[in-house]
Amino acid sequence: MHFWGWLALTLCTVVASEADLLPVGYEASQTPREFVVAFIMEALTIAVVPFALWMFRWRPVGRRLQEGGEGALLRWSLFRLYMLILPMVANALLYYAFMNVAFGYMGIILFLSLFFIYPSKARCQQELKEHQPHDRQP
């Protein structure tokens, strides 16, 4: 529900904006504000995409996954999912507020990145198995 619900909400926002049911371009004349918001969203997108894809390989997170089992996996998977979903939704809204294609492109990048971390049960079990301590023989 977390994954598909947010995608549906974003799609509804896009459809409603394209059908002129929501206001479009109401911030288009705010050039300094647009620059600052675009810079923040670009920096956030550039930072969040690689980190979300790499996060489970990071030792502190891997350690917590080992210690916490499936409960920790669920929490960290949702955290990773929302790291990409929230900026994607924000970029969709900002695209229609400023009518700046940079926000649209960042939203598309975040949307495509979501499918690399889609929290299916099989993927979650595989990621949990990857972080289990292995018995090594000396």
Backbone torsions as a table, in degrees:
resi	resn	phi	psi	omega
1	MET	NA	-37.0	-179.5
2	HIS	-62.1	-41.9	-176.6
3	PHE	-73.1	-59.4	-174.1
4	TRP	-71.7	-30.8	179.0
5	GLY	-63.9	-44.7	178.9
6	TRP	-69.3	-35.8	176.1
7	LEU	-65.2	-40.3	178.1
8	ALA	-64.4	-41.4	178.3
9	LEU	-62.2	-43.2	178.7
10	THR	-65.1	-41.8	177.4
11	LEU	-62.8	-41.2	177.7
12	CYS	-63.2	-38.6	177.2
13	THR	-62.7	-44.0	179.6
14	VAL	-64.0	-46.9	-178.7
15	VAL	-63.7	-43.8	-179.6
16	ALA	-65.5	-36.8	178.4
17	SER	-70.6	-40.8	178.6
18	GLU	-67.6	-28.2	178.7
19	ALA	-88.6	7.8	-179.4
20	ASP	60.7	29.8	173.9
21	LEU	-86.2	-24.4	175.7
22	LEU	-113.1	150.9	179.3
23	PRO	-65.7	142.6	-177.0
24	VAL	-127.0	135.8	173.7
25	GLY	74.6	21.1	-176.3
26	TYR	-73.2	-13.4	176.6
27	GLU	-111.4	11.7	-171.7
28	ALA	-63.3	-27.3	-177.9
29	SER	-89.7	0.8	-177.8
30	GLN	-91.2	70.4	-173.0
31	THR	-58.9	-49.6	-179.9
32	PRO	-63.6	-40.3	178.9
33	ARG	-64.9	-40.7	179.5
34	GLU	-62.3	-40.7	179.4
35	PHE	-62.0	-47.1	-177.9
36	VAL	-65.1	-45.8	-179.5
37	VAL	-64.6	-41.3	178.7
38	ALA	-63.5	-41.6	178.7
39	PHE	-62.3	-45.3	-180.0
40	ILE	-62.3	-45.6	-178.6
41	MET	-68.4	-35.9	177.0
42	GLU	-65.2	-45.8	178.8
43	ALA	-62.9	-41.9	179.3
44	LEU	-63.9	-43.8	-179.9
45	THR	-64.8	-43.9	179.8
46	ILE	-63.2	-34.1	-179.2
47	ALA	-81.0	-39.7	-169.4
48	VAL	-77.8	-37.2	-176.0
49	VAL	-63.4	-55.0	-179.9
50	PRO	-64.3	-37.3	-179.0
51	PHE	-66.0	-40.8	179.3
52	ALA	-64.6	-37.2	179.6
53	LEU	-72.5	-28.4	-174.0
54	TRP	-100.0	-12.3	-166.2
55	MET	-54.4	-40.3	-176.6
56	PHE	-72.7	-12.3	176.5
57	ARG	-89.9	-8.3	-179.9
58	TRP	-74.1	130.9	-172.0
59	ARG	-55.5	-47.3	-179.4
60	PRO	-60.3	-38.8	178.5
61	VAL	-71.8	-41.9	178.3
62	GLY	-59.9	-39.5	177.7
63	ARG	-63.6	-43.5	178.5
64	ARG	-66.8	-33.5	176.6
65	LEU	-66.2	-40.2	178.3
66	GLN	-64.5	-42.4	-176.1
67	GLU	-76.2	-34.9	-171.3
68	GLY	-94.7	-13.8	179.0
69	GLY	67.4	-143.8	-174.3
70	GLU	-68.7	-31.4	177.6
71	GLY	-63.8	-43.4	177.8
72	ALA	-67.2	-38.5	179.0
73	LEU	-61.9	-41.6	178.3
74	LEU	-63.3	-46.5	-179.7
75	ARG	-62.1	-47.3	-178.5
76	TRP	-69.9	-33.9	176.8
77	SER	-65.3	-41.8	177.4
78	LEU	-67.0	-39.7	177.4
79	PHE	-60.2	-45.4	179.7
80	ARG	-64.9	-39.6	178.6
81	LEU	-63.2	-46.1	-179.1
82	TYR	-71.0	-21.9	174.0
83	MET	-61.4	-29.2	179.5
84	LEU	-98.1	-36.3	-174.9
85	ILE	-69.2	-46.1	-176.1
86	LEU	-62.6	-44.7	174.4
87	PRO	-65.8	-30.4	177.3
88	MET	-64.0	-46.1	178.4
89	VAL	-63.6	-43.5	178.7
90	ALA	-60.8	-41.6	178.5
91	ASN	-64.5	-37.2	177.3
92	ALA	-63.7	-44.7	179.1
93	LEU	-66.7	-41.0	180.0
94	LEU	-68.7	-33.2	176.7
95	TYR	-58.4	-45.9	-178.6
96	TYR	-78.1	-22.1	176.4
97	ALA	-74.0	-45.3	-175.8
98	PHE	-101.5	-15.6	-173.7
99	MET	54.0	44.9	178.6
100	ASN	-109.7	121.4	-175.1
101	VAL	-65.6	-19.7	178.4
102	ALA	-59.2	-40.1	178.2
103	PHE	-65.5	-37.9	177.4
104	GLY	-64.0	-43.3	179.5
105	TYR	-65.5	-40.6	178.3
106	MET	-65.2	-38.1	176.7
107	GLY	-62.3	-40.2	179.0
108	ILE	-66.1	-41.8	178.2
109	ILE	-60.9	-45.2	179.1
110	LEU	-65.7	-39.0	178.0
111	PHE	-60.9	-46.7	179.8
112	LEU	-66.7	-33.7	178.5
113	SER	-66.5	-27.8	-179.9
114	LEU	-59.1	-33.3	-176.1
115	PHE	-74.9	-12.6	174.9
116	PHE	-84.7	-13.8	179.5
117	ILE	-124.3	15.8	-178.3
118	TYR	-51.1	123.4	-172.4
119	PRO	-84.0	64.1	174.7
120	SER	-73.5	159.3	-178.5
121	LYS	-62.5	-41.3	-179.9
122	ALA	-63.4	-43.1	179.8
123	ARG	-66.3	-41.0	178.9
124	CYS	-62.4	-42.5	178.9
125	GLN	-65.9	-38.8	178.2
126	GLN	-64.6	-43.5	179.8
127	GLU	-67.3	-36.1	177.3
128	LEU	-66.5	-40.1	179.4
129	LYS	-65.2	-34.7	179.6
130	GLU	-65.9	-24.3	-176.4
131	HIS	-102.6	6.4	175.4
132	GLN	-76.5	142.3	177.9
133	PRO	-66.4	134.3	179.6
134	HIS	-96.6	141.3	175.7
135	ASP	-78.5	116.7	179.5
136	ARG	-109.1	139.0	176.7
137	GLN	-95.1	138.5	-177.7
138	PRO	-68.3	NA	NA
